[in-house]
């Protein structure tokens, strides 16, 4: 494996569809219309409607910024778990620092470089969206960008890494759901429609379920290395019940949004994604060996991505 291939593997590209789900959904919803309100400022506006150059740039920068944050998080996670020895007997995808393919010093350097790239992209996104006329909004989103970088790093890095204390679920829910969907929506519209909170909650909960599934798979190795995830604190049985609750509430909030924003039968297009999600729950209920959770990670992440795409498209048709 070349060094370039090792860094690509450490970037864990399979996690990217989940990370951009909120960006795509927020961009679609910024252009959705119903009987009460009409928004024509989103990237996707309406099919057949011309799109402004500014909104193209906002979408591209939001997309790239999110990808950069995700890669940063993956690099930092690889580094943090690697130096702590958490990945020494890991199940699932191989980690680069833990396996010795990339040194901890080189990965630390990659984390720093990716942090700088993420911040520059975020600054560009803020400038294009708000310009010089909305200083307070710019300041707010700059602060969110700094917090996002710090949160991505502190998940596993340092003596007080919150991923080792069971707070990773909160981080994923807030940043993959609320910040991603509502933040993207606000970049276009400069306001918040509180109805959008419902699908933001759905994406946040399903993203949290992906993390919980990962933690259920690693429950034995995490116990051996004192990585006290929420799944480990709950125990195997309660962690499964927690998983069911996350997906159940996510489906209910998604359904509530589709009903409340109903404009045509296309508004219910997201129901198609309910099928793989319910099949996933059924498969999880039959799993008794932690290793068998691993194949479900990709399926759940792609099902979440599908739900975001279908709700977004359904809101525009």
C-alpha positions, 0 to 999 in steps of 0.5 A: 500500500502506497502512502497516498493509498493509506491516507485515502483509506484513512479518510474512510470515503464510505462515510462521506454519503452520510456526512453530506446527507444533511447538506443535500437535504438542507439545499433541497428544503431551501427551495421547497414550497407549500401552501403557506410559504414559497422559497426560491433561494435554495440551490435546487429551487424547483426543477425547470427553474434557473439557478443563480451562480451564487447558489451554485457556489454556496452548494459546492462550498458547503459540500466541500466544507462538509467533506473536509470536516468528515475527513478531518474527523476520520483522520483525528479518529484514526490518530486518537484511537491509534495512539491510545491503542484502541485499534490494536484488536479492532473489528472491521475496517483497518485503521492506519495508525493502529496498524502502523501503516501511517505513523502517529506523527504523520497522521497528526500532521494530516489532521493539522493540514486538514483542519486548515483546509476545512477552516479556509473552505468554511470562511469562503462559504461564509463570505459567499453566503453572507458577504459584508452585509451580515456580519453577525451571521458571519460571526455566528457561522465562523464560530460554528466552524471553529467548534466543528473543527474542535469537536471533530478532533476532540472526539478521540484525541486528548486525555478528555476525549468525549468519544471515550465518555459516551458523548459521541452520540450528542456530537453526531446528532447535533452536527450531522443533523441539526447543524448540517440541515438547518445550517445549510438551509440558513445559508440560502434563506437567511432564516429558519422555518421551524418545520425544517427541524423535523427532517433535521432531527431524522437525519441526526438520529439516523446518523447517531444510529450509525455511530451506535451500530459501530459502537455495538460492533466494538463493544468488546474491544472498547471495554478492553481499552476503556472507551466508554461509549454509550453502547458500552455503558448501556450493555448489549441488550439496552444498546439494541433497544436504544438503536430501535428508539433512534430509528423509530423516532427518526421515521416518525419525525420524517413522516410528520414533516412529509405530512405537514409539508404535503403538496402532492403525492411526491411529498411522500416519496421519502416513505420508500426509504422506510423499507430498507430502514425497517428491514435493517431493524429486523436484521439487527434484532436477529444479530447476537455476535458483535462482528455481524453488525459490521455489514449493517453499517454501510446499509444504514448509512446509505438508507439515511442518504436515500431518505435525505435525497427522497425527502428533498426531491419530494419537497420540490416536485 
